Amino acid sequence: MIQPGATDSEEYVEWLAQRERIVLSDADFEHVQKILEKPPGPTPNLKEAVARRNRRRRRSEANQRVVEVRSGRD
C-alpha cells in the first residue's frame, strides 16, 4: 500500500512491487506475438460505435453557431 506523503519514485517502486508476472506457453506466446504484429481489424460493433460518434459530432458541430465580433476600427 502506498503511504501518504510518498514521493513519486516511492510510489513507482510500490507499483512495480505489485506487478504480476504472466507465464505463457510457447503456443500462447506465439499467438500473442502474431496478434501484436498483425492486429485484427475493427469488429462490426466498433465500426457502428464510431459511426454513431461521428454522427453525434457532426450534429453537434452543425448546431454550434459561430459569432464574429468586429471592432469599430475596421
TORLUMNU-819544 format. One record per residue (C-alpha): residue number from 1; chain; x, y, z. Coordinates in nm, 4 decimals, m for minus. Each point is the difference from the previous one (the first is absolute). Example, Ala and Ser with C-alpha at 12.3 -4.5 7.8 and 13.67 -1.06 7.14 Angstrom:
// residues 2
<tise><num>1</num><cadena>A</cadena><u>1.2300</u><v>m0.4500</v><w>0.7800</w></tise>
<tise><num>2</num><cadena>A</cadena><u>0.1370</u><v>0.3440</v><w>m0.0660</w></tise>
This chain:
// residues 74
<tise><num>1</num><cadena>A</cadena><u>0.0000</u><v>0.0000</v><w>0.0000</w></tise>
<tise><num>2</num><cadena>A</cadena><u>0.1296</u><v>0.3429</v><w>m0.0925</w></tise>
<tise><num>3</num><cadena>A</cadena><u>0.0617</u><v>0.2128</v><w>0.3053</w></tise>
<tise><num>4</num><cadena>A</cadena><u>m0.1378</u><v>0.3546</v><w>0.0265</w></tise>
<tise><num>5</num><cadena>A</cadena><u>0.2697</u><v>0.2523</v><w>m0.0866</w></tise>
<tise><num>6</num><cadena>A</cadena><u>0.1988</u><v>m0.2483</v><w>m0.2082</w></tise>
<tise><num>7</num><cadena>A</cadena><u>0.2132</u><v>0.1468</v><w>m0.2765</w></tise>
<tise><num>8</num><cadena>A</cadena><u>m0.0630</u><v>m0.0836</v><w>m0.3653</w></tise>
<tise><num>9</num><cadena>A</cadena><u>0.2987</u><v>m0.2346</v><w>m0.0039</w></tise>
<tise><num>10</num><cadena>A</cadena><u>m0.1243</u><v>m0.1800</v><w>0.3108</w></tise>
<tise><num>11</num><cadena>A</cadena><u>m0.3428</u><v>m0.0373</v><w>m0.1590</w></tise>
<tise><num>12</num><cadena>A</cadena><u>0.1620</u><v>m0.1412</v><w>m0.3147</w></tise>
<tise><num>13</num><cadena>A</cadena><u>0.2011</u><v>m0.2543</v><w>0.1986</w></tise>
<tise><num>14</num><cadena>A</cadena><u>m0.3184</u><v>m0.1052</v><w>0.1796</w></tise>
<tise><num>15</num><cadena>A</cadena><u>m0.1827</u><v>m0.0304</v><w>m0.3322</w></tise>
<tise><num>16</num><cadena>A</cadena><u>0.2792</u><v>m0.2199</v><w>m0.1380</w></tise>
<tise><num>17</num><cadena>A</cadena><u>m0.0119</u><v>m0.2208</v><w>0.3083</w></tise>
<tise><num>18</num><cadena>A</cadena><u>m0.3699</u><v>m0.0669</v><w>m0.0550</w></tise>
<tise><num>19</num><cadena>A</cadena><u>0.0371</u><v>m0.1049</v><w>m0.3630</w></tise>
<tise><num>20</num><cadena>A</cadena><u>m0.0855</u><v>m0.3529</v><w>m0.1015</w></tise>
<tise><num>21</num><cadena>A</cadena><u>0.2090</u><v>m0.2259</v><w>m0.2138</w></tise>
<tise><num>22</num><cadena>A</cadena><u>m0.1833</u><v>m0.1910</v><w>m0.2703</w></tise>
<tise><num>23</num><cadena>A</cadena><u>0.1551</u><v>m0.3176</v><w>m0.1341</w></tise>
<tise><num>24</num><cadena>A</cadena><u>m0.1204</u><v>m0.1145</v><w>m0.3419</w></tise>
<tise><num>25</num><cadena>A</cadena><u>0.0459</u><v>m0.3296</v><w>m0.1758</w></tise>
<tise><num>26</num><cadena>A</cadena><u>0.1978</u><v>0.0128</v><w>m0.3241</w></tise>
<tise><num>27</num><cadena>A</cadena><u>m0.3226</u><v>m0.0327</v><w>m0.2019</w></tise>
<tise><num>28</num><cadena>A</cadena><u>m0.1709</u><v>0.2805</v><w>0.1940</w></tise>
<tise><num>29</num><cadena>A</cadena><u>0.3064</u><v>0.2230</v><w>m0.0353</w></tise>
<tise><num>30</num><cadena>A</cadena><u>0.0042</u><v>m0.0548</v><w>m0.3766</w></tise>
<tise><num>31</num><cadena>A</cadena><u>m0.3731</u><v>0.0782</v><w>m0.0168</w></tise>
<tise><num>32</num><cadena>A</cadena><u>0.0446</u><v>0.3270</v><w>0.1914</w></tise>
<tise><num>33</num><cadena>A</cadena><u>0.2998</u><v>0.0907</v><w>m0.2141</w></tise>
<tise><num>34</num><cadena>A</cadena><u>m0.1972</u><v>m0.0553</v><w>m0.3229</w></tise>
<tise><num>35</num><cadena>A</cadena><u>m0.2866</u><v>0.2152</v><w>0.1261</w></tise>
<tise><num>36</num><cadena>A</cadena><u>0.2398</u><v>0.2789</v><w>0.0971</w></tise>
<tise><num>37</num><cadena>A</cadena><u>0.1768</u><v>m0.0132</v><w>m0.3366</w></tise>
<tise><num>38</num><cadena>A</cadena><u>m0.3241</u><v>m0.0023</v><w>m0.2009</w></tise>
<tise><num>39</num><cadena>A</cadena><u>m0.2971</u><v>0.1040</v><w>0.2119</w></tise>
<tise><num>40</num><cadena>A</cadena><u>m0.3481</u><v>m0.0949</v><w>m0.1177</w></tise>
<tise><num>41</num><cadena>A</cadena><u>m0.2162</u><v>0.2669</v><w>m0.1598</w></tise>
<tise><num>42</num><cadena>A</cadena><u>m0.2801</u><v>0.1781</v><w>0.1802</w></tise>
<tise><num>43</num><cadena>A</cadena><u>m0.3058</u><v>m0.2035</v><w>0.0921</w></tise>
<tise><num>44</num><cadena>A</cadena><u>m0.3457</u><v>0.0873</v><w>m0.1355</w></tise>
<tise><num>45</num><cadena>A</cadena><u>m0.0955</u><v>0.1329</v><w>0.3455</w></tise>
<tise><num>46</num><cadena>A</cadena><u>0.3021</u><v>0.2307</v><w>0.0066</w></tise>
<tise><num>47</num><cadena>A</cadena><u>m0.0753</u><v>0.1254</v><w>m0.3514</w></tise>
<tise><num>48</num><cadena>A</cadena><u>m0.3586</u><v>0.0802</v><w>0.1004</w></tise>
<tise><num>49</num><cadena>A</cadena><u>0.1169</u><v>0.1768</v><w>0.3180</w></tise>
<tise><num>50</num><cadena>A</cadena><u>0.2359</u><v>0.2178</v><w>m0.2050</w></tise>
<tise><num>51</num><cadena>A</cadena><u>m0.2773</u><v>0.0781</v><w>m0.2487</w></tise>
<tise><num>52</num><cadena>A</cadena><u>m0.2341</u><v>0.1054</v><w>0.2857</w></tise>
<tise><num>53</num><cadena>A</cadena><u>0.2710</u><v>0.2207</v><w>0.1480</w></tise>
<tise><num>54</num><cadena>A</cadena><u>0.0679</u><v>0.1637</v><w>m0.3353</w></tise>
<tise><num>55</num><cadena>A</cadena><u>m0.3722</u><v>0.0665</v><w>m0.0563</w></tise>
<tise><num>56</num><cadena>A</cadena><u>m0.0315</u><v>0.1586</v><w>0.3458</w></tise>
<tise><num>57</num><cadena>A</cadena><u>0.3092</u><v>0.2108</v><w>m0.0598</w></tise>
<tise><num>58</num><cadena>A</cadena><u>m0.1295</u><v>0.1257</v><w>m0.3367</w></tise>
<tise><num>59</num><cadena>A</cadena><u>m0.3404</u><v>0.0888</v><w>0.1537</w></tise>
<tise><num>60</num><cadena>A</cadena><u>0.1707</u><v>0.1782</v><w>0.2880</w></tise>
<tise><num>61</num><cadena>A</cadena><u>0.2248</u><v>0.1992</v><w>m0.2328</w></tise>
<tise><num>62</num><cadena>A</cadena><u>m0.2970</u><v>0.0918</v><w>m0.2216</w></tise>
<tise><num>63</num><cadena>A</cadena><u>m0.1915</u><v>0.1310</v><w>0.3016</w></tise>
<tise><num>64</num><cadena>A</cadena><u>0.2817</u><v>0.2241</v><w>0.1175</w></tise>
<tise><num>65</num><cadena>A</cadena><u>m0.0181</u><v>0.3565</v><w>m0.1154</w></tise>
<tise><num>66</num><cadena>A</cadena><u>0.3089</u><v>0.2003</v><w>m0.0745</w></tise>
<tise><num>67</num><cadena>A</cadena><u>m0.0257</u><v>0.3634</v><w>0.0914</w></tise>
<tise><num>68</num><cadena>A</cadena><u>0.2460</u><v>0.2392</v><w>m0.1548</w></tise>
<tise><num>69</num><cadena>A</cadena><u>0.0810</u><v>0.3020</v><w>0.2101</w></tise>
<tise><num>70</num><cadena>A</cadena><u>0.1266</u><v>0.3054</v><w>m0.1828</w></tise>
<tise><num>71</num><cadena>A</cadena><u>0.1588</u><v>0.2966</v><w>0.1589</w></tise>
<tise><num>72</num><cadena>A</cadena><u>m0.0910</u><v>0.3523</v><w>m0.1096</w></tise>
<tise><num>73</num><cadena>A</cadena><u>0.3517</u><v>0.0439</v><w>m0.1389</w></tise>
<tise><num>74</num><cadena>A</cadena><u>m0.0649</u><v>m0.1536</v><w>m0.3434</w></tise>
